[in-house]
Amino acid sequence: MAHALLGIQIIPKVPGGGDVIPYVDEAIAVIGASGVRYEVGPLETVMEGELGTLLDIVKQMNEKMIQAGCPGVLSQVKISYRPEGMSMDALTEKYRG
């Protein structure tokens, strides 16, 4: 069972003030390639897994933005950690119909 949830909103500094969406899509693709469970929301993406793994993915996402030509990136991260385990489903099941 996963021990952590990590919510991330990545805000790349886009060259020439262009559209951030293509860059955000590339960052989300990094998560997809990682194999961890995740859900994309309108303001952030939440990942479920081991804390060290999730933090490594955040690092890879930031590095991907620089490789894509962004001069900088801001990542807003929220972490919920429980050694006995946790899941997105357990936290949201009462809200699902």
N, C-alpha and C positions, 0 to 999 in steps of 0.2 A: 504494500500500500504506500502511496505517496505520503511524504511528510510535509510538503510545502505547496502553497499556492503563491504565484507571483503574477501580479498585474503590472503591465508595462504600457506606457504611452511613449512612443518614440517620436521626437520632433526634430527632423533633420533641418539643418540650415541649408537651404537649397540655392545652388549657384544662380545668380541672376534673378532671384525672387520667384522662381518658377513654381509649378504645382508640386506639392509634397506627396501626393497620393502614389505616384509610381515608386517613390523611394520607400514609403511605408509598406507598399506591397512587397518590395524586395526584403524588407526587414521581417515581415510575416512569413515569407518564403523560407527564411533561415529557421524560424520556429518549425515550420512544416517539415523541413528536411531533418530536423533533430529527432523526430519520432515521439516526442512527448505529447501528451494530451493537451489540447488548447481550445479556447473559444474566443473568437473575434467579436468584440462588442463595438458600439459606436464611438466610444471614447478611449478604450484600452483593450488590450488582449490579455487574457488570463491563461497562464500555463500551470500544469499540475505535475509534480515530480519531486525528485530529490533536490534539496536546496542548492548543493554544489553544481549540479547539472543545470539547473535553471539560471544560476548566476553566470555560468559559462556561456549559455545561450545569449544572455544580455550582452556579454562582452562581444560575442560573434556578431550580433546585430549592429552594435556600434561600429565595429570594424568594417562591416559590410557597407555602412553609410559612407565612411571615408573612402573606401575602395570605389564606390559609385560616384565619387566626385564631390561629395559634400565637404565643405571646409570644417564643419563642426556638427555636433548633434547633442540634443538634450534628451535624456531619458528619465522619465518620472516612474519610479518603481515602488510598488507596495508589496510587502511580503507577509504572509501568514504562515507560521511554522508551528507544527505540533509533532513532537517526537513519536507519539502513539499513532499518528496517521491522520489524514484528512483528505477530503475530496471536494470538488466543485459540486457534485451531486448532493452530498450530505448537507452542504450549506444552502442549496437552492431548491431542494425537492419540495418543500412546502409551498413554493410559489408557482410550481408547474402544475398545470391542469390535467 
